[in-house]
Amino acid sequence: MESLSTTCVIAGGGPAGMMLGYLLARAGIDVTVLEKHADFLRDFRGDTVHPSTLQVMHELGLLDEFLKLPHAKIFGVGIDIGERHYRFGDLTHLPTACKFIAMMPQWDFLDFLARKARAFPNFHLLMQTEAKDLIAQGGKICGVLAAGPGGNVQIRAGLTVAADGRTSTLRAKSGLKVTELGAPFDVLWLRLPFRAGDPVDVVGRLKGGQMFVMLYRGDYWQCALVIPKGGHDAIRAQGLSRFKARLKEIAGFAADRVDEAITDFDQVKLLTVAVNRLEEWARPGLLCIGDAAHAMSPVGGVGINLAIQDAVATANILGPVLQQGVPKPADLKKVQKRRQFPTRVIQGFQLVVQNRFLSPMIGSGKTPNAPWFLKLFDAVPYLRRIPARMVGMGPRPEHVELGER
Ligand SMILES: Cc1cc2nc3c(=O)[nH]c(=O)nc-3n(C[C@H](O)[C@H](O)[C@H](O)COP(=O)(O)OP(=O)(O)OC[C@H]3O[C@@H](n4cnc5c(N)ncnc54)[C@H](O)[C@@H]3O)c2cc1C
């Protein structure tokens, strides 16, 4: 078996893993990122690059080049309930370099980070390489066993980071305890054509017991239909015509494109939603970050932001240690201490929205009444700054402290 050695091995080339890989490589630390897929071109990812992430790019001196990539700018956040639109977030007052969310396919964001990271000779990105197990020695994790295009590979490292997402293999192998917080719905993911004159803002719509979200992706709409947990089989059993009729009821201005775009259930992908978090994010030699530490609901579209913020905090706390040697368990605990609070606040908010508001509505056939706080934000524009801060920056925003070497 091939054997490699590195200072830090990161499993998962998503937002958390790629950002951490870039930050550590920039600081002169030898880092190896493993990504199980051959490229970043996958649909399940959200496309939101939040003001706090753009701020990080600004602090890294990458912002101007990054914003040359095609993107749409979202300055406000709103939702349609029945026939009425409610605005509840105004990003234009945020204390950040960019006062907007950049809507960009996530693969462009990850490709950009990979390209920048590859400029450092101490950065190694192994694509099509899947972390399968942890290597343990004397009660400490000292690397991973992975399967790559050339066969199995053993990668030894002073620090192993699990950034392999909400179905994390390394988290499962670690024995760390997961608390499930429950997710009462799943998401069906599909595409509808974009037509000249369509708005480019994120569209969120609640009507007749359905929730539909549309994300602008340049030449098409990436759409999410929220369904009750486990409801996918029943929808398929009812047949394609019934499903398309359902879509037309909620797709608004894009309803006339449903027939042409959806001709087979193969064009509709099921994404299972999980909301959970680890009690302990680390054990000696191993740290979990991003969704591997706390799987986020799509509610609010903030999971990517949190994953990136975890990466920045990890680099700030562990980068200086890795420059000298191997982090101790107490160093790893500092990352959890720093990031646990924002995670709990955001997941708490997601649980309230999904359990009190969305769950009773999805599948009920009824259009809900707007909750009082939505009406308040809509009526008092000044107050829209509060949700904007929550969505755009999140609690306890991180700043890049680890310098370049
Ligand atoms: C339906 C849905 C829609 C969402 N929409 C949004 C949104 O619009 N905005 C938002 O901010 N958040 C959204 N989220 C949440 C967001 O997707 C996650 O919170 C975020 O992607 C977490 O980033 P991550 O880097 O921790 O993990 P991931 O993005 O899951 O990345 C993990 C990476 O690891 C790789 N990998 C997995 N296992 C292995 C392995 N064993 N070895 C090597 N590589 C591996 C995967 O291929 C992947 O590239 C959504 C979530 C869902 C379920």
The ligand as an SDF file (V2000), in Angstrom:
LIG
                    3D

 53 58  0  0  0  0  0  0  0  0999 V2000
  -30.8850   20.3420    0.3260 C   0  0  0  0  0  0  0  0  0  0  0  0
  -29.8770   21.2140    0.9880 C   0  0  0  0  0  0  0  0  0  0  0  0
  -29.7060   22.5250    0.4990 C   0  0  0  0  0  0  0  0  0  0  0  0
  -28.7880   23.3690    1.1140 C   0  0  0  0  0  0  0  0  0  0  0  0
  -28.6560   24.6610    0.6570 N   0  0  0  0  0  0  0  0  0  0  0  0
  -27.8050   25.5000    1.2530 C   0  0  0  0  0  0  0  0  0  0  0  0
  -27.6360   26.8380    0.7960 C   0  0  0  0  0  0  0  0  0  0  0  0
  -28.2580   27.2790   -0.1660 O   0  0  0  0  0  0  0  0  0  0  0  0
  -26.7330   27.6260    1.4590 N   0  0  0  0  0  0  0  0  0  0  0  0
  -26.0290   27.1670    2.5230 C   0  0  0  0  0  0  0  0  0  0  0  0
  -25.2360   27.9280    3.1060 O   0  0  0  0  0  0  0  0  0  0  0  0
  -26.1530   25.9020    2.9680 N   0  0  0  0  0  0  0  0  0  0  0  0
  -27.0180   25.0620    2.3690 C   0  0  0  0  0  0  0  0  0  0  0  0
  -27.1410   23.7800    2.8200 N   0  0  0  0  0  0  0  0  0  0  0  0
  -26.2530   23.3150    3.8930 C   0  0  0  0  0  0  0  0  0  0  0  0
  -24.8520   23.1130    3.2860 C   0  0  0  0  0  0  0  0  0  0  0  0
  -24.9400   22.2690    2.1350 O   0  0  0  0  0  0  0  0  0  0  0  0
  -23.8580   22.4600    4.2670 C   0  0  0  0  0  0  0  0  0  0  0  0
  -24.0340   22.9940    5.5600 O   0  0  0  0  0  0  0  0  0  0  0  0
  -22.4120   22.7220    3.7970 C   0  0  0  0  0  0  0  0  0  0  0  0
  -22.2470   22.2150    2.4840 O   0  0  0  0  0  0  0  0  0  0  0  0
  -21.4000   22.0650    4.7260 C   0  0  0  0  0  0  0  0  0  0  0  0
  -20.0970   22.1590    4.1680 O   0  0  0  0  0  0  0  0  0  0  0  0
  -19.0050   21.0360    4.5040 P   0  0  0  0  0  0  0  0  0  0  0  0
  -17.7570   21.4500    3.7940 O   0  0  0  0  0  0  0  0  0  0  0  0
  -18.9420   20.8280    5.9580 O   0  0  0  0  0  0  0  0  0  0  0  0
  -19.5930   19.6980    3.8980 O   0  0  0  0  0  0  0  0  0  0  0  0
  -20.0090   19.3160    2.4020 P   0  0  0  0  0  0  0  0  0  0  0  0
  -20.4010   20.5040    1.6200 O   0  0  0  0  0  0  0  0  0  0  0  0
  -20.9740   18.2100    2.5260 O   0  0  0  0  0  0  0  0  0  0  0  0
  -18.6550   18.7730    1.7720 O   0  0  0  0  0  0  0  0  0  0  0  0
  -18.1210   17.5290    2.1300 C   0  0  0  0  0  0  0  0  0  0  0  0
  -17.1980   17.0860    1.0230 C   0  0  0  0  0  0  0  0  0  0  0  0
  -16.5540   15.8810    1.4250 O   0  0  0  0  0  0  0  0  0  0  0  0
  -16.5850   14.9440    0.3660 C   0  0  0  0  0  0  0  0  0  0  0  0
  -16.5460   13.6250    1.0110 N   0  0  0  0  0  0  0  0  0  0  0  0
  -17.5320   12.9990    1.6730 C   0  0  0  0  0  0  0  0  0  0  0  0
  -17.0960   11.8610    2.2260 N   0  0  0  0  0  0  0  0  0  0  0  0
  -15.7870   11.7660    1.8960 C   0  0  0  0  0  0  0  0  0  0  0  0
  -14.7750   10.8170    2.1900 C   0  0  0  0  0  0  0  0  0  0  0  0
  -15.0320    9.7350    2.9400 N   0  0  0  0  0  0  0  0  0  0  0  0
  -13.5320   11.0290    1.6950 N   0  0  0  0  0  0  0  0  0  0  0  0
  -13.2520   12.1200    0.9370 C   0  0  0  0  0  0  0  0  0  0  0  0
  -14.1810   13.0530    0.6260 N   0  0  0  0  0  0  0  0  0  0  0  0
  -15.4310   12.8890    1.1150 C   0  0  0  0  0  0  0  0  0  0  0  0
  -17.8830   15.2530   -0.3740 C   0  0  0  0  0  0  0  0  0  0  0  0
  -17.8250   14.8020   -1.7200 O   0  0  0  0  0  0  0  0  0  0  0  0
  -17.9100   16.7780   -0.2760 C   0  0  0  0  0  0  0  0  0  0  0  0
  -17.2160   17.3820   -1.3450 O   0  0  0  0  0  0  0  0  0  0  0  0
  -28.0410   22.9190    2.2240 C   0  0  0  0  0  0  0  0  0  0  0  0
  -28.1980   21.6070    2.6990 C   0  0  0  0  0  0  0  0  0  0  0  0
  -29.1050   20.7670    2.0950 C   0  0  0  0  0  0  0  0  0  0  0  0
  -29.2900   19.3700    2.6310 C   0  0  0  0  0  0  0  0  0  0  0  0
  1  2  1  0
  2  3  1  0
  2 52  2  0
  3  4  2  0
  4  5  1  0
  4 50  1  0
  5  6  2  0
  6  7  1  0
  6 13  1  0
  7  8  2  0
  7  9  1  0
  9 10  1  0
 10 11  2  0
 10 12  1  0
 12 13  2  0
 13 14  1  0
 14 15  1  0
 14 50  1  0
 15 16  1  0
 16 17  1  0
 16 18  1  0
 18 19  1  0
 18 20  1  0
 20 21  1  0
 20 22  1  0
 22 23  1  0
 23 24  1  0
 24 25  2  0
 24 26  1  0
 24 27  1  0
 27 28  1  0
 28 29  2  0
 28 30  1  0
 28 31  1  0
 31 32  1  0
 32 33  1  0
 33 34  1  0
 33 48  1  0
 34 35  1  0
 35 36  1  0
 35 46  1  0
 36 37  1  0
 36 45  1  0
 37 38  2  0
 38 39  1  0
 39 40  1  0
 39 45  2  0
 40 41  1  0
 40 42  2  0
 42 43  1  0
 43 44  2  0
 44 45  1  0
 46 47  1  0
 46 48  1  0
 48 49  1  0
 50 51  2  0
 51 52  1  0
 52 53  1  0
M  END
$$$$
